[in-house]
Amino acid sequence: MARDARGGRPAGPRPRVQLAAVAVAVVFLLVGALGFVPGVTTGYDQLYGAGHHSGAKLFGVFQISILHNAVHLFFGLLGLVMARSLAGSRLYLAGGGAAYLGIWLYGFAINQHGAANFLPVNNADNWLHLGLGFGMLVLGLLLSNRYGTGGRLDTPADRP
């Protein structure tokens, strides 16, 4: 059976979970970068390092700060690194989904005008975090054992 250039898994389509992890990571990188673009970010002159007093909003909806953008960029880079392996892809999506569900709960538990809102988050962020959490969790759990376009199931013999 033909192997890839590094002698790893068989050459051919990537597992769907890896493709999903790369796609999610790229979206996080894009969102993190767009948070620094005036026009895409309204109130750009009110973009602060961290805290609830940052008045900048991505797409005029999601409250952001420099820290918030940096977290998105870091999470995107982490996803690209983890997507290099099947197990890493699963962990990135399922673990990241669980983390975002935790951030959703945190966003609803804190006073949005208090010091605990250091990222910052608003109601739109909270609903987005809920969707991201469930979406990533579902991708990580349901796509874990499937290959890309060929539709072939991943078996223990296929794993490096």
N, C-alpha and C positions, 0 to 999 in steps of 0.2 A: 504494500500500500504506500502511495506517495506521501511523504512528509513535507512540512514546510521547511524553509531554508535553515532554521535553527534546530531541526530534528524534533520539533514539538509535536503538536497534534496533527492529525492528517490534514493535508492540503484540501481546500474546498471552502464552502461557505462557513462563515463564523456562526457560533451559537447566537440565537436571537437575544439572549440575555446580555451578551457582550455588545451587540449592536444597540440595544436599548440603553445600556450604560453609557456608551459613547454619545448617543444622541442627547441624553439627559445632561451629561457633563458639558457638552457643547452649548446647550441652552443656558446652563448656569454661567459659563464663561461669557456668553453674549450679554446676558442680563447684567452681570457684574461690570462689564465694560460700558454698556449703555448708561449705567448709572453715573458715569463721568462725562456724558455728552450733553452739553447745554441744548435745550430744545426738546430732546427726548426726556430729559429730566427738567420738570418745571420747578421754579424757585431755586435754580442752580446756585444763585448767590447766597442761599440759605443752607447750603450743604455743609454740615458740620462733621467733625470727626466721629462723634457718637452722641447718643442721648435723644430724648424725646423732643428737644427743642429744635432739632434739625427740621427745617421747613421744606426741604427738597422732596419731590415726589416723582418717581419713575412713571412715565406715561401720564403724569398728572393724577395718579391714583395711589400708588404704593409708596408709603413714607420710607425714605432711605437716608443713610448717612455714609460717610467714608468707610466706617467699620462694616456696615451692612453690605456695601459693594465688595469690600475685601473678602468677606465671608463667602459671597457668591463666587468670586474668582477662585478662592482656595478650594471650595467644594467642587468646582468644575475641574480644576487641575487634579485634585484627588481622584475624581471619577475617571479621568483619562488614564491615570496610572493604574487604578484598580481594574479597569476594563481590559487590561492586558491578559487577565486570566479569567477562567470561568468562575472560580470561587470568589475572586475579587469582585467580579461583576455582580454576583448574587449578593455579596455583603454590601457593596455600595448601594444597590437599589433597595434591598430589604432593610438594611440597617439605616440607610439614609432616610427611607420612608418612615421608619419608626422614630428617628430623630426629629423629623419634620412634624410628626404627630405630637411629639413632646413640645416642640416650639409652638404649635397651635394651642395646646393646653396652657402653656406659659403665657402666651399672648392674651388669652382670655382671663387668666388669673391675676394679672398685674394691673395696676392703675396706669393707663396709657399716658398720663401726665406726670407720673412719678419717676423717681430715680431708677427704679427697676427696669424701666423701658429704655435700656441702654443701646439696643440695636439701631434704630427704633422700629416698632411695629404699630400699625393701625388696623382698623377692622378689615380693610381690603387685604392687607397682608395676612391676617389671621385666616380668612377664608381661602386664600391662595395656599397657605401652609397646610390646611386641611386637605385640599385637593392634591397637592404635591405629595403629602404623606401617604395617602391612600394609593395614588397613582404609582408611586415608586415601589411601595410595598407589593402591590399587585404584579407589577412588572417583574420584580425580583423573585417572587414566589411562583408565578404561573409560567414564566418563560425559562425557568432554570434548566429544564431538561430538553430543550428543543434547539435544533440547528436552524440556520437561516433558510434560504430559498428552497433548499432540497427537502425540508420538512422531516429529515431523518432524526430519530430520537438519539439523544446522547446516551451512550451505554458506558459502564465502567471500563470496558476495553478501549474506548476512544479517548479516555482521559489520560493526560501525560502523567 
